[in-house]
Amino acid sequence: MDVGFYVLGFLAIASAMLAISLKSLVRAVMALALFFLSIGGLYINMSCEFLGFVQILIYVGGVIVLFLFVIMTSGNIEPGKSNWILRLFGLLSSLLLFLALVWASKPFTFTRLKRFSGIKEIGNLLMTQYLIQFEVVSLLLLVVLIGSIMLLKKE
Amino acid sequence: MNYLLLSAIIFCIGLYGALSRKNGIMVLISIEIMLNAAGLNLAYFSLFYNPSGQIFALFAIVTSAACVGCGLAIFLLAFREKEKIDLDNFNLLKG
């Protein structure tokens, strides 16, 4: 019985539902912050501490602030109306996907490794086996920086 | 197995949000929820094989941050043009 998992999992599901169903955008972004925090807690709970801290740093510290900046600087954005056909199709397809996922993962059983991978191992992998991918991702961030500046630049 | 079920539930919640909301920023929020569910899945599988899964989850975090940066810039530009971010209005390419 893993108490942390159940508490954080319930928090994650509840805040995700709030984030997609709230009318006000600022409130939805606040629910999204709670969701990111609980996902970070789940990472720490499954002994991926580095990933949990990176999640909290980047998402709650960066992405949420970016969302809030855009929402608050661009005046009042309308929440947008949604009709029942879209909701019906969304509900149907997400239920179908959930059933398919549960059905597809039924025949597998997993055995957990004894050793836990710490931050040292991740750093070694990132600097040896995944070095090229690491550099490409840094290039991607540079391209996104330049691209968003170019998009929003006034003539 | 519990973590896989949890990430499936969160992914389906995000999919429902992405399909049913009209506002662009709400769709972006739903996409973030789905990416987080996928990252949870990757990190959970790293406990069974080797730590490569955590590195994939790390790359997913970086890529989704880049996605938010670019997407919000595009929506801000669209807001300047049309005064609203309703995805029904972006039908310029349909002719």
gemmi code that builds the backbone of each chain (N, CA, C; Angstrom):
import gemmi

chains = {
    "A": [
        ("MET", (0.844, -1.190, 0.000), (0.000, 0.000, 0.000), (0.880, 1.242, 0.000)),
        ("ASP", (0.858, 1.920, -1.103), (1.713, 3.085, -1.273), (0.847, 4.343, -1.126)),
        ("VAL", (0.899, 4.950, 0.074), (-0.020, 6.054, 0.362), (0.294, 7.257, -0.520)),
        ("GLY", (1.597, 7.552, -0.691), (1.998, 8.707, -1.491), (1.494, 8.615, -2.908)),
        ("PHE", (1.558, 7.402, -3.471), (1.079, 7.231, -4.839), (-0.396, 7.540, -4.959)),
        ("TYR", (-1.204, 7.020, -3.990), (-2.650, 7.230, -4.122), (-3.025, 8.697, -3.936)),
        ("VAL", (-2.396, 9.349, -2.944), (-2.721, 10.764, -2.709), (-2.335, 11.593, -3.922)),
        ("LEU", (-1.072, 11.409, -4.398), (-0.599, 12.225, -5.520), (-1.339, 11.884, -6.808)),
        ("GLY", (-1.675, 10.615, -6.989), (-2.400, 10.227, -8.188), (-3.798, 10.821, -8.209)),
        ("PHE", (-4.476, 10.788, -7.047), (-5.804, 11.401, -6.983), (-5.720, 12.894, -7.255)),
        ("LEU", (-4.677, 13.534, -6.676), (-4.485, 14.971, -6.884), (-4.241, 15.259, -8.361)),
        ("ALA", (-3.432, 14.406, -9.019), (-3.111, 14.637, -10.432), (-4.358, 14.516, -11.295)),
        ("ILE", (-5.170, 13.458, -11.033), (-6.367, 13.268, -11.857), (-7.354, 14.411, -11.635)),
        ("ALA", (-7.550, 14.790, -10.352), (-8.523, 15.847, -10.063), (-8.095, 17.165, -10.676)),
        ("SER", (-6.780, 17.491, -10.563), (-6.355, 18.789, -11.082), (-6.318, 18.786, -12.602)),
        ("ALA", (-6.063, 17.622, -13.237), (-6.123, 17.586, -14.699), (-7.547, 17.819, -15.179)),
        ("MET", (-8.537, 17.182, -14.463), (-9.938, 17.402, -14.838), (-10.338, 18.865, -14.670)),
        ("LEU", (-9.853, 19.480, -13.551), (-10.143, 20.897, -13.345), (-9.536, 21.735, -14.455)),
        ("ALA", (-8.277, 21.391, -14.828), (-7.568, 22.226, -15.798), (-8.241, 22.215, -17.152)),
        ("ILE", (-8.862, 21.078, -17.538), (-9.497, 21.080, -18.850), (-10.940, 21.547, -18.807)),
        ("SER", (-11.535, 21.672, -17.606), (-12.963, 21.994, -17.594), (-13.279, 23.382, -17.069)),
        ("LEU", (-12.302, 24.081, -16.463), (-12.608, 25.402, -15.922), (-12.804, 26.406, -17.043)),
        ("LYS", (-13.723, 27.340, -16.815), (-14.004, 28.339, -17.837), (-12.914, 29.410, -17.905)),
        ("SER", (-12.518, 29.908, -16.731), (-11.540, 30.988, -16.704), (-10.146, 30.455, -17.009)),
        ("LEU", (-9.414, 31.146, -17.893), (-8.106, 30.652, -18.325), (-7.086, 30.701, -17.200)),
        ("VAL", (-7.127, 31.772, -16.384), (-6.142, 31.898, -15.311), (-6.325, 30.779, -14.295)),
        ("ARG", (-7.613, 30.468, -13.975), (-7.869, 29.371, -13.033), (-7.416, 28.039, -13.613)),
        ("ALA", (-7.631, 27.852, -14.922), (-7.188, 26.606, -15.560), (-5.673, 26.474, -15.475)),
        ("VAL", (-4.954, 27.593, -15.673), (-3.499, 27.527, -15.591), (-3.054, 27.238, -14.163)),
        ("MET", (-3.782, 27.749, -13.169), (-3.436, 27.448, -11.778), (-3.656, 25.963, -11.470)),
        ("ALA", (-4.756, 25.397, -11.999), (-4.977, 23.960, -11.827), (-3.885, 23.166, -12.527)),
        ("LEU", (-3.410, 23.687, -13.670), (-2.320, 23.027, -14.386), (-1.047, 23.053, -13.546)),
        ("ALA", (-0.816, 24.136, -12.792), (0.358, 24.197, -11.913), (0.282, 23.117, -10.842)),
        ("LEU", (-0.927, 22.932, -10.275), (-1.106, 21.870, -9.273), (-0.849, 20.501, -9.892)),
        ("PHE", (-1.315, 20.339, -11.149), (-1.096, 19.074, -11.858), (0.396, 18.805, -12.035)),
        ("PHE", (1.152, 19.832, -12.470), (2.590, 19.644, -12.673), (3.285, 19.306, -11.363)),
        ("LEU", (2.855, 19.971, -10.273), (3.464, 19.683, -8.964), (3.208, 18.243, -8.552)),
        ("SER", (1.968, 17.762, -8.782), (1.684, 16.394, -8.338), (2.404, 15.377, -9.220)),
        ("ILE", (2.601, 15.707, -10.519), (3.378, 14.787, -11.360), (4.843, 14.747, -10.893)),
        ("GLY", (5.370, 15.924, -10.495), (6.723, 15.950, -9.943), (6.825, 15.121, -8.675)),
        ("GLY", (5.798, 15.198, -7.820), (5.761, 14.375, -6.628), (5.716, 12.901, -6.949)),
        ("LEU", (4.989, 12.538, -8.017), (4.938, 11.127, -8.423), (6.303, 10.655, -8.910)),
        ("TYR", (7.016, 11.516, -9.657), (8.370, 11.154, -10.086), (9.261, 10.881, -8.881)),
        ("ILE", (9.174, 11.761, -7.867), (10.021, 11.589, -6.685), (9.599, 10.326, -5.936)),
        ("ASN", (8.280, 10.059, -5.938), (7.769, 8.884, -5.240), (8.233, 7.585, -5.890)),
        ("MET", (8.414, 7.586, -7.226), (8.900, 6.366, -7.878), (10.425, 6.370, -7.992)),
        ("SER", (11.083, 7.180, -7.150), (12.537, 7.236, -7.017), (13.245, 7.654, -8.300)),
        ("CYS", (12.621, 8.604, -9.031), (13.331, 9.309, -10.102), (13.481, 10.757, -9.642)),
        ("GLU", (14.350, 10.982, -8.649), (14.355, 12.305, -7.986), (14.750, 13.415, -8.946)),
        ("PHE", (15.765, 13.135, -9.768), (16.259, 14.188, -10.671), (15.153, 14.666, -11.601)),
        ("LEU", (14.408, 13.692, -12.139), (13.317, 14.034, -13.053), (12.245, 14.860, -12.350)),
        ("GLY", (11.957, 14.509, -11.086), (10.966, 15.261, -10.335), (11.367, 16.702, -10.123)),
        ("PHE", (12.636, 16.913, -9.772), (13.073, 18.296, -9.544), (13.115, 19.071, -10.842)),
        ("VAL", (13.551, 18.422, -11.929), (13.560, 19.115, -13.219), (12.144, 19.481, -13.640)),
        ("GLN", (11.197, 18.565, -13.391), (9.794, 18.828, -13.716), (9.285, 20.061, -12.987)),
        ("ILE", (9.555, 20.116, -11.671), (9.051, 21.250, -10.899), (9.730, 22.540, -11.336)),
        ("LEU", (11.055, 22.476, -11.592), (11.779, 23.685, -11.994), (11.275, 24.212, -13.327)),
        ("ILE", (11.191, 23.333, -14.332), (10.885, 23.805, -15.680), (9.410, 24.130, -15.821)),
        ("TYR", (8.541, 23.212, -15.382), (7.117, 23.433, -15.628), (6.547, 24.520, -14.727)),
        ("VAL", (6.694, 24.320, -13.404), (6.068, 25.283, -12.499), (6.801, 26.612, -12.541)),
        ("GLY", (8.150, 26.566, -12.765), (8.884, 27.810, -12.773), (8.903, 28.505, -14.115)),
        ("GLY", (8.779, 27.744, -15.210), (8.913, 28.359, -16.522), (7.640, 28.377, -17.340)),
        ("VAL", (7.060, 27.194, -17.541), (5.926, 27.083, -18.466), (4.703, 27.796, -17.925)),
        ("ILE", (4.446, 27.629, -16.600), (3.267, 28.275, -15.996), (3.400, 29.784, -16.072)),
        ("VAL", (4.624, 30.289, -15.808), (4.834, 31.737, -15.860), (4.633, 32.250, -17.278)),
        ("LEU", (5.086, 31.448, -18.278), (4.899, 31.834, -19.677), (3.407, 31.920, -20.028)),
        ("PHE", (2.635, 30.886, -19.601), (1.183, 30.897, -19.833), (0.553, 32.138, -19.205)),
        ("LEU", (0.927, 32.411, -17.945), (0.306, 33.541, -17.254), (0.661, 34.864, -17.918)),
        ("PHE", (1.928, 34.984, -18.360), (2.325, 36.197, -19.055), (1.463, 36.415, -20.289)),
        ("VAL", (1.321, 35.362, -21.099), (0.562, 35.518, -22.345), (-0.894, 35.838, -22.055)),
        ("ILE", (-1.504, 35.151, -21.058), (-2.926, 35.386, -20.777), (-3.148, 36.784, -20.233)),
        ("MET", (-2.228, 37.220, -19.342), (-2.469, 38.508, -18.690), (-2.063, 39.687, -19.551)),
        ("THR", (-1.139, 39.511, -20.501), (-0.762, 40.655, -21.320), (-1.661, 40.834, -22.524)),
        ("SER", (-2.443, 39.837, -22.886), (-3.228, 39.964, -24.103), (-4.687, 40.271, -23.806)),
        ("GLY", (-4.956, 41.028, -22.749), (-6.321, 41.458, -22.494), (-7.218, 40.302, -22.101)),
        ("ASN", (-8.509, 40.468, -22.357), (-9.420, 39.389, -21.985), (-9.672, 38.462, -23.176)),
        ("ILE", (-9.186, 37.254, -23.044), (-9.384, 36.251, -24.079), (-10.682, 35.529, -23.787)),
        ("GLU", (-11.503, 35.362, -24.787), (-12.757, 34.639, -24.576), (-12.463, 33.160, -24.350)),
        ("PRO", (-13.206, 32.530, -23.427), (-12.949, 31.110, -23.180), (-13.284, 30.223, -24.375)),
        ("GLY", (-14.168, 30.658, -25.241), (-14.481, 29.834, -26.403), (-15.588, 28.843, -26.096)),
        ("LYS", (-16.601, 28.819, -26.937), (-17.719, 27.908, -26.698), (-17.419, 26.538, -27.296)),
        ("SER", (-17.940, 25.514, -26.640), (-17.737, 24.153, -27.118), (-19.104, 23.504, -27.261)),
        ("ASN", (-19.367, 22.855, -28.378), (-20.706, 22.296, -28.553), (-20.726, 20.816, -28.176)),
        ("TRP", (-21.926, 20.247, -28.139), (-22.058, 18.902, -27.582), (-21.503, 17.845, -28.526)),
        ("ILE", (-21.454, 18.135, -29.840), (-20.911, 17.137, -30.773), (-19.436, 16.923, -30.489)),
        ("LEU", (-18.703, 18.036, -30.294), (-17.279, 17.926, -29.979), (-17.073, 17.160, -28.681)),
        ("ARG", (-17.921, 17.480, -27.665), (-17.768, 16.796, -26.377), (-18.041, 15.309, -26.508)),
        ("LEU", (-19.085, 14.979, -27.293), (-19.430, 13.564, -27.464), (-18.299, 12.818, -28.147)),
        ("PHE", (-17.759, 13.415, -29.229), (-16.669, 12.743, -29.933), (-15.424, 12.633, -29.059)),
        ("GLY", (-15.136, 13.699, -28.289), (-13.982, 13.659, -27.396), (-14.124, 12.568, -26.354)),
        ("LEU", (-15.316, 12.502, -25.737), (-15.552, 11.485, -24.703), (-15.436, 10.086, -25.289)),
        ("LEU", (-16.035, 9.896, -26.476), (-16.036, 8.581, -27.112), (-14.618, 8.142, -27.441)),
        ("SER", (-13.831, 9.046, -28.046), (-12.498, 8.636, -28.481), (-11.574, 8.431, -27.288)),
        ("SER", (-11.733, 9.257, -26.228), (-10.839, 9.036, -25.093), (-11.206, 7.759, -24.358)),
        ("LEU", (-12.512, 7.438, -24.279), (-12.896, 6.167, -23.647), (-12.376, 4.982, -24.443)),
        ("LEU", (-12.489, 5.074, -25.782), (-11.996, 3.982, -26.636), (-10.497, 3.800, -26.463)),
        ("LEU", (-9.764, 4.944, -26.407), (-8.316, 4.865, -26.247), (-7.960, 4.236, -24.912)),
        ("PHE", (-8.719, 4.600, -23.855), (-8.436, 4.039, -22.529), (-8.653, 2.526, -22.517)),
        ("LEU", (-9.768, 2.092, -23.097), (-10.045, 0.652, -23.142), (-8.973, -0.077, -23.937)),
        ("ALA", (-8.533, 0.540, -25.062), (-7.509, -0.101, -25.891), (-6.192, -0.217, -25.135)),
        ("LEU", (-5.849, 0.844, -24.368), (-4.596, 0.805, -23.603), (-4.642, -0.286, -22.547)),
        ("VAL", (-5.782, -0.363, -21.824), (-5.898, -1.375, -20.770), (-5.850, -2.768, -21.368)),
        ("TRP", (-6.545, -2.955, -22.513), (-6.578, -4.261, -23.151), (-5.197, -4.647, -23.673)),
        ("ALA", (-4.453, -3.664, -24.194), (-3.161, -3.976, -24.801), (-2.099, -4.282, -23.757)),
        ("SER", (-2.249, -3.706, -22.538), (-1.213, -3.937, -21.541), (-1.555, -5.097, -20.617)),
        ("LYS", (-2.623, -5.829, -20.934), (-3.048, -6.921, -20.051), (-2.029, -8.081, -20.003)),
        ("PRO", (-1.520, -8.580, -21.165), (-0.716, -9.810, -21.098), (0.680, -9.629, -20.523)),
        ("PHE", (1.120, -8.417, -20.216), (2.498, -8.221, -19.779), (2.600, -8.214, -18.257)),
        ("THR", (3.661, -8.787, -17.761), (4.002, -8.637, -16.347), (5.443, -8.139, -16.270)),
        ("PHE", (5.714, -7.327, -15.278), (7.033, -6.702, -15.175), (7.659, -7.068, -13.838)),
        ("THR", (8.975, -7.192, -13.859), (9.696, -7.369, -12.599), (10.600, -6.168, -12.398)),
        ("ARG", (10.524, -5.623, -11.228), (11.246, -4.387, -10.959), (12.723, -4.673, -10.699)),
        ("LEU", (13.592, -3.796, -11.193), (15.024, -3.952, -10.961), (15.340, -3.661, -9.502)),
        ("LYS", (16.390, -4.298, -9.006), (16.755, -4.061, -7.617), (17.444, -2.715, -7.453)),
        ("ARG", (18.379, -2.398, -8.372), (19.152, -1.167, -8.184), (18.346, 0.027, -8.697)),
        ("PHE", (18.507, 1.142, -8.035), (17.838, 2.359, -8.477), (18.842, 3.245, -9.186)),
        ("SER", (18.393, 3.915, -10.222), (19.303, 4.744, -10.997), (19.307, 6.150, -10.426)),
        ("GLY", (20.462, 6.610, -10.028), (20.554, 7.939, -9.430), (20.924, 8.971, -10.465)),
        ("ILE", (21.198, 10.163, -9.961), (21.513, 11.288, -10.839), (22.853, 11.084, -11.516)),
        ("LYS", (23.772, 10.348, -10.846), (25.109, 10.124, -11.415), (25.008, 9.325, -12.704)),
        ("GLU", (24.193, 8.277, -12.666), (24.042, 7.427, -13.836), (23.411, 8.198, -15.006)),
        ("ILE", (22.411, 9.030, -14.678), (21.755, 9.824, -15.722), (22.743, 10.794, -16.351)),
        ("GLY", (23.568, 11.432, -15.514), (24.558, 12.360, -16.045), (25.564, 11.663, -16.941)),
        ("ASN", (26.002, 10.460, -16.531), (26.937, 9.700, -17.373), (26.320, 9.372, -18.719)),
        ("LEU", (25.071, 8.891, -18.700), (24.404, 8.541, -19.962), (24.244, 9.761, -20.856)),
        ("LEU", (23.900, 10.890, -20.232), (23.625, 12.096, -21.007), (24.888, 12.620, -21.664)),
        ("MET", (26.037, 12.365, -21.056), (27.281, 12.890, -21.607), (28.020, 11.877, -22.480)),
        ("THR", (27.586, 10.620, -22.500), (28.276, 9.639, -23.350), (27.360, 9.125, -24.456)),
        ("GLN", (26.329, 8.388, -24.069), (25.522, 7.698, -25.076), (24.573, 8.648, -25.800)),
        ("TYR", (24.072, 9.655, -25.067), (23.070, 10.544, -25.657), (23.624, 11.942, -25.889)),
        ("LEU", (24.919, 12.035, -26.190), (25.543, 13.361, -26.307), (24.999, 14.118, -27.511)),
        ("ILE", (24.855, 13.413, -28.651), (24.391, 14.104, -29.870), (22.966, 14.593, -29.696)),
        ("GLN", (22.117, 13.756, -29.085), (20.736, 14.163, -28.849), (20.686, 15.374, -27.919)),
        ("PHE", (21.567, 15.377, -26.922), (21.638, 16.496, -25.975), (21.956, 17.798, -26.714)),
        ("GLU", (22.942, 17.738, -27.621), (23.306, 18.941, -28.364), (22.181, 19.374, -29.302)),
        ("VAL", (21.518, 18.396, -29.928), (20.419, 18.733, -30.842), (19.286, 19.407, -30.086)),
        ("VAL", (19.007, 18.937, -28.864), (17.945, 19.555, -28.065), (18.318, 20.986, -27.691)),
        ("SER", (19.603, 21.214, -27.405), (19.996, 22.593, -27.086), (19.850, 23.488, -28.311)),
        ("LEU", (20.156, 22.923, -29.487), (19.962, 23.682, -30.734), (18.478, 23.995, -30.943)),
        ("LEU", (17.611, 23.000, -30.608), (16.164, 23.217, -30.730), (15.704, 24.383, -29.863)),
        ("LEU", (16.245, 24.458, -28.642), (15.852, 25.562, -27.758), (16.285, 26.899, -28.331)),
        ("LEU", (17.484, 26.929, -28.941), (17.945, 28.175, -29.553), (17.038, 28.574, -30.712)),
        ("VAL", (16.654, 27.588, -31.536), (15.784, 27.869, -32.680), (14.433, 28.398, -32.210)),
        ("VAL", (13.895, 27.807, -31.115), (12.604, 28.265, -30.596), (12.702, 29.689, -30.081)),
        ("LEU", (13.829, 29.999, -29.415), (14.041, 31.366, -28.907), (14.030, 32.367, -30.056)),
        ("ILE", (14.848, 32.088, -31.079), (14.918, 33.017, -32.213), (13.582, 33.067, -32.939)),
        ("GLY", (12.934, 31.916, -33.098), (11.674, 31.862, -33.828), (10.582, 32.655, -33.150)),
        ("SER", (10.469, 32.539, -31.809), (9.384, 33.288, -31.155), (9.676, 34.785, -31.160)),
        ("ILE", (10.965, 35.162, -31.092), (11.272, 36.590, -31.198), (10.910, 37.109, -32.585)),
        ("MET", (11.248, 36.324, -33.629), (10.942, 36.746, -34.996), (9.449, 36.847, -35.240)),
        ("LEU", (8.677, 35.897, -34.620), (7.225, 35.906, -34.825), (6.599, 37.148, -34.204)),
        ("LEU", (7.046, 37.510, -33.007), (6.364, 38.560, -32.267), (6.954, 39.932, -32.491)),
        ("LYS", (7.999, 40.025, -33.324), (8.630, 41.320, -33.542), (7.701, 42.215, -34.358)),
        ("LYS", (7.546, 43.459, -33.881), (6.726, 44.396, -34.652), (7.594, 45.020, -35.738)),
        ("GLU", (6.964, 45.294, -36.843), (7.755, 45.761, -38.005), (8.453, 47.081, -37.711)),
    ],
    "B": [
        ("MET", (2.292, -1.487, -12.077), (1.120, -1.486, -12.953), (0.203, -0.297, -12.643)),
        ("ASN", (0.219, 0.161, -11.372), (-0.641, 1.273, -10.990), (-0.286, 2.543, -11.745)),
        ("TYR", (1.041, 2.753, -11.915), (1.474, 3.967, -12.579), (1.027, 3.976, -14.034)),
        ("LEU", (1.041, 2.801, -14.673), (0.608, 2.747, -16.072), (-0.867, 3.100, -16.192)),
        ("LEU", (-1.676, 2.576, -15.259), (-3.116, 2.892, -15.269), (-3.332, 4.387, -15.053)),
        ("LEU", (-2.573, 4.952, -14.106), (-2.708, 6.387, -13.821), (-2.345, 7.209, -15.043)),
        ("SER", (-1.245, 6.832, -15.714), (-0.844, 7.651, -16.867), (-1.825, 7.477, -18.014)),
        ("ALA", (-2.446, 6.286, -18.145), (-3.472, 6.112, -19.176), (-4.674, 7.003, -18.904)),
        ("ILE", (-5.081, 7.075, -17.605), (-6.236, 7.913, -17.255), (-5.933, 9.379, -17.550)),
        ("ILE", (-4.722, 9.830, -17.166), (-4.378, 11.241, -17.375), (-4.292, 11.550, -18.862)),
        ("PHE", (-3.741, 10.597, -19.639), (-3.655, 10.824, -21.083), (-5.045, 10.961, -21.701)),
        ("CYS", (-5.998, 10.119, -21.226), (-7.343, 10.195, -21.798), (-8.035, 11.492, -21.410)),
        ("ILE", (-7.782, 11.981, -20.172), (-8.339, 13.278, -19.777), (-7.807, 14.373, -20.697)),
        ("GLY", (-6.488, 14.333, -20.972), (-5.894, 15.342, -21.845), (-6.428, 15.258, -23.258)),
        ("LEU", (-6.654, 14.021, -23.735), (-7.192, 13.858, -25.093), (-8.595, 14.434, -25.196)),
        ("TYR", (-9.411, 14.174, -24.144), (-10.764, 14.725, -24.146), (-10.731, 16.247, -24.179)),
        ("GLY", (-9.807, 16.832, -23.387), (-9.718, 18.284, -23.378), (-9.279, 18.836, -24.715)),
        ("ALA", (-8.306, 18.154, -25.343), (-7.793, 18.664, -26.620), (-8.836, 18.567, -27.711)),
        ("LEU", (-9.732, 17.557, -27.623), (-10.723, 17.406, -28.681), (-11.952, 18.262, -28.446)),
        ("SER", (-12.246, 18.601, -27.173), (-13.551, 19.227, -26.932), (-13.478, 20.737, -26.723)),
        ("ARG", (-12.299, 21.292, -26.430), (-12.245, 22.730, -26.197), (-11.951, 23.468, -27.495)),
        ("LYS", (-12.445, 24.717, -27.570), (-12.251, 25.508, -28.782), (-11.110, 26.499, -28.661)),
        ("ASN", (-10.848, 26.946, -27.430), (-9.818, 27.964, -27.228), (-8.425, 27.364, -27.452)),
        ("GLY", (-7.557, 28.097, -28.145), (-6.233, 27.579, -28.456), (-5.379, 27.340, -27.238)),
        ("ILE", (-5.470, 28.227, -26.260), (-4.645, 28.059, -25.059), (-5.107, 26.848, -24.257)),
        ("MET", (-6.430, 26.593, -24.237), (-6.914, 25.390, -23.547), (-6.433, 24.127, -24.245)),
        ("VAL", (-6.359, 24.161, -25.588), (-5.845, 22.995, -26.310), (-4.372, 22.774, -25.981)),
        ("LEU", (-3.618, 23.884, -25.857), (-2.208, 23.774, -25.492), (-2.048, 23.172, -24.088)),
        ("ILE", (-2.931, 23.587, -23.156), (-2.891, 23.030, -21.795), (-3.165, 21.527, -21.838)),
        ("SER", (-4.135, 21.107, -22.675), (-4.451, 19.679, -22.769), (-3.284, 18.901, -23.352)),
        ("ILE", (-2.588, 19.506, -24.337), (-1.433, 18.828, -24.921), (-0.333, 18.668, -23.879)),
        ("GLU", (-0.166, 19.685, -23.019), (0.815, 19.568, -21.939), (0.456, 18.421, -21.002)),
        ("ILE", (-0.854, 18.271, -20.701), (-1.274, 17.173, -19.817), (-0.943, 15.829, -20.451)),
        ("MET", (-1.185, 15.703, -21.773), (-0.880, 14.434, -22.442), (0.611, 14.147, -22.440)),
        ("LEU", (1.443, 15.189, -22.678), (2.892, 14.982, -22.684), (3.384, 14.548, -21.310)),
        ("ASN", (2.773, 15.113, -20.254), (3.184, 14.711, -18.907), (2.818, 13.266, -18.625)),
        ("ALA", (1.653, 12.825, -19.124), (1.270, 11.426, -18.938), (2.268, 10.511, -19.633)),
        ("ALA", (2.699, 10.891, -20.850), (3.678, 10.074, -21.570), (5.009, 10.045, -20.836)),
        ("GLY", (5.401, 11.194, -20.250), (6.656, 11.230, -19.505), (6.611, 10.346, -18.270)),
        ("LEU", (5.440, 10.320, -17.609), (5.274, 9.438, -16.444), (5.452, 7.982, -16.850)),
        ("ASN", (4.891, 7.636, -18.012), (5.022, 6.276, -18.519), (6.475, 5.923, -18.786)),
        ("LEU", (7.199, 6.821, -19.461), (8.611, 6.573, -19.790), (9.449, 6.393, -18.530)),
        ("ALA", (9.212, 7.266, -17.532), (9.994, 7.183, -16.301), (9.672, 5.900, -15.543)),
        ("TYR", (8.408, 5.454, -15.616), (8.071, 4.212, -14.920), (8.743, 3.017, -15.568)),
        ("PHE", (8.816, 3.001, -16.901), (9.466, 1.873, -17.545), (10.970, 1.882, -17.336)),
        ("SER", (11.555, 3.060, -16.987), (12.982, 3.071, -16.729), (13.325, 2.292, -15.456)),
        ("LEU", (12.336, 2.040, -14.603), (12.609, 1.263, -13.392), (12.783, -0.219, -13.699)),
        ("PHE", (12.352, -0.641, -14.881), (12.425, -2.060, -15.200), (13.588, -2.420, -16.105)),
        ("TYR", (14.078, -1.462, -16.887), (15.091, -1.830, -17.862), (16.410, -1.148, -17.563)),
        ("ASN", (16.554, 0.122, -17.928), (17.736, 0.888, -17.549), (17.375, 2.359, -17.557)),
        ("PRO", (18.234, 3.244, -17.064), (17.826, 4.648, -16.900), (17.615, 5.425, -18.184)),
        ("SER", (17.694, 4.793, -19.345), (17.460, 5.531, -20.584), (16.067, 6.156, -20.630)),
        ("GLY", (15.100, 5.489, -20.012), (13.738, 6.017, -20.013), (13.653, 7.382, -19.366)),
        ("GLN", (14.450, 7.585, -18.301), (14.426, 8.895, -17.654), (14.986, 9.961, -18.575)),
        ("ILE", (15.971, 9.569, -19.414), (16.536, 10.546, -20.349), (15.524, 10.898, -21.415)),
        ("PHE", (14.739, 9.888, -21.849), (13.675, 10.195, -22.815), (12.657, 11.147, -22.194)),
        ("ALA", (12.327, 10.915, -20.926), (11.365, 11.800, -20.264), (11.922, 13.213, -20.156)),
        ("LEU", (13.231, 13.317, -19.924), (13.889, 14.626, -19.859), (13.784, 15.340, -21.199)),
        ("PHE", (14.053, 14.608, -22.284), (13.940, 15.209, -23.612), (12.498, 15.605, -23.911)),
        ("ALA", (11.557, 14.808, -23.415), (10.147, 15.161, -23.624), (9.804, 16.452, -22.905)),
        ("ILE", (10.371, 16.639, -21.703), (10.122, 17.887, -20.958), (10.671, 19.073, -21.738)),
        ("VAL", (11.913, 18.935, -22.257), (12.529, 20.047, -22.992), (11.727, 20.355, -24.252)),
        ("THR", (11.320, 19.296, -24.971), (10.586, 19.510, -26.215), (9.235, 20.152, -25.962)),
        ("SER", (8.576, 19.771, -24.858), (7.268, 20.373, -24.610), (7.421, 21.824, -24.160)),
        ("ALA", (8.534, 22.146, -23.480), (8.763, 23.550, -23.149), (8.950, 24.360, -24.427)),
        ("ALA", (9.688, 23.796, -25.395), (9.866, 24.479, -26.678), (8.541, 24.639, -27.399)),
        ("CYS", (7.700, 23.586, -27.309), (6.372, 23.602, -27.939), (5.518, 24.719, -27.357)),
        ("VAL", (5.557, 24.879, -26.031), (4.772, 25.938, -25.400), (5.276, 27.310, -25.825)),
        ("GLY", (6.616, 27.464, -25.889), (7.163, 28.758, -26.283), (6.707, 29.166, -27.663)),
        ("CYS", (6.818, 28.245, -28.623), (6.432, 28.566, -29.994), (4.924, 28.719, -30.128)),
        ("GLY", (4.163, 27.798, -29.496), (2.710, 27.838, -29.621), (2.124, 29.106, -29.048)),
        ("LEU", (2.635, 29.542, -27.883), (2.097, 30.758, -27.299), (2.448, 31.974, -28.136)),
        ("ALA", (3.646, 31.965, -28.776), (3.986, 33.081, -29.667), (3.018, 33.142, -30.836)),
        ("ILE", (2.689, 31.966, -31.404), (1.763, 31.941, -32.539), (0.379, 32.418, -32.109)),
        ("PHE", (-0.088, 31.986, -30.906), (-1.420, 32.396, -30.466), (-1.475, 33.890, -30.156)),
        ("LEU", (-0.352, 34.416, -29.623), (-0.317, 35.854, -29.358), (-0.411, 36.629, -30.660)),
        ("LEU", (0.288, 36.133, -31.684), (0.226, 36.776, -33.001), (-1.198, 36.712, -33.562)),
        ("ALA", (-1.847, 35.556, -33.401), (-3.212, 35.405, -33.883), (-4.162, 36.299, -33.116)),
        ("PHE", (-3.896, 36.478, -31.816), (-4.748, 37.369, -31.012), (-4.629, 38.813, -31.481)),
        ("ARG", (-3.397, 39.204, -31.895), (-3.224, 40.553, -32.420), (-3.983, 40.739, -33.728)),
        ("GLU", (-4.044, 39.678, -34.540), (-4.708, 39.794, -35.832), (-6.225, 39.817, -35.692)),
        ("LYS", (-6.775, 38.850, -34.902), (-8.220, 38.611, -34.930), (-8.925, 38.934, -33.631)),
        ("GLU", (-8.189, 39.356, -32.576), (-8.782, 39.725, -31.301), (-9.409, 38.553, -30.554)),
        ("LYS", (-9.248, 37.339, -31.001), (-9.680, 36.188, -30.212), (-8.892, 34.957, -30.626)),
        ("ILE", (-8.820, 33.976, -29.732), (-8.083, 32.746, -30.025), (-9.082, 31.608, -30.127)),
        ("ASP", (-9.987, 31.677, -31.059), (-10.934, 30.591, -31.257), (-10.453, 29.782, -32.458)),
        ("LEU", (-10.321, 28.473, -32.273), (-9.718, 27.668, -33.340), (-10.599, 27.576, -34.573)),
        ("ASP", (-11.903, 27.955, -34.420), (-12.773, 27.950, -35.593), (-12.425, 29.065, -36.565)),
        ("ASN", (-11.755, 30.113, -36.058), (-11.447, 31.254, -36.918), (-10.236, 31.015, -37.799)),
        ("PHE", (-9.435, 30.008, -37.479), (-8.214, 29.777, -38.246), (-8.510, 28.850, -39.414)),
        ("ASN", (-9.331, 29.335, -40.356), (-9.688, 28.478, -41.490), (-9.222, 29.114, -42.795)),
        ("LEU", (-8.074, 29.797, -42.729), (-7.598, 30.515, -43.896), (-7.193, 29.565, -45.012)),
        ("LEU", (-6.617, 28.431, -44.667), (-6.098, 27.519, -45.680), (-7.172, 26.671, -46.315)),
        ("LYS", (-8.403, 26.716, -45.737), (-9.449, 25.842, -46.266), (-9.992, 26.390, -47.585)),
        ("GLY", (-9.834, 27.693, -47.801), (-10.261, 28.270, -49.065), (-11.691, 28.725, -49.049)),
    ],
}
model = gemmi.Model(1)
for chain_id, residues in chains.items():
    chain = gemmi.Chain(chain_id)
    for i, (resn, *xyz) in enumerate(residues, 1):
        res = gemmi.Residue()
        res.name, res.seqid = resn, gemmi.SeqId(i, " ")
        for name, pos in zip(("N", "CA", "C"), xyz):
            atom = gemmi.Atom()
            atom.name, atom.element = name, gemmi.Element(name[0])
            atom.pos, atom.b_iso = gemmi.Position(*pos), 0.0
            res.add_atom(atom)
        chain.add_residue(res)
    model.add_chain(chain)
structure = gemmi.Structure()
structure.add_model(model)
structure.setup_entities()
